[in-house]
Amino acid sequence: MIPTVQVLEPMPHPLLSGLFPSGLLLFGLLLLALPSAASATPNELHGTVIAVIDGDTIRLRTSGGNRQRIKLHAIVAPRHHHDSATILRDWILQQPVRVVWESRDRYRRIVGTLYLDQREINLELVAAGLAWFFHPGDYPDAMRERYQQAEAEARSNQLGLWAEPAQLPPWEGYQRP
């Protein structure tokens, strides 16, 4: 003879039974389990710079051993201004860095902000006159203000590319990648 099993219904908690219908309680618990937009953080990579490709692109060996091409966010280095790449190489080659990023470009490069210790390298390149701030981009106001200020000071002090006559921002002369 096969024994019969009686299925018992769960008993509602006495404190919650009148406050929340069971569907609403389940929905609320699911919402709590989802990450909120406010707590979302951008992606971060840690690694060592193994190559400087040009004044605004590097190759990184991540702490996991992967190699990634990184395009420095919000800046464009002059194509024929080798000082940018040389100085960037002096600053960061074989150094441990951190990259904060949110996207990839059409060439599948990670587009991010590069940090060496607490130094924001993208901003320092603009401040030294080694790169333009890419004005047409969509940036938070505080970031736009910092980069525009750094570029204005480099221009007024005729640093780097600003020491040469008639420097045209690249987005006025070619389609940005």
Secondary structure by P-SEA (a helix, b strand, c coil): cbbbbbbbcccccccccccccaaaaaaaaaaaacccccccccbbbbbbbcccccccccccccccbbbbbbcccccccccccaaaaaaaaaccccccbbbbbccccccccccccccccccaaaaaaaaaccccccccccccaaaaaaaaaaaaaaaaacccccccccccccccccccc
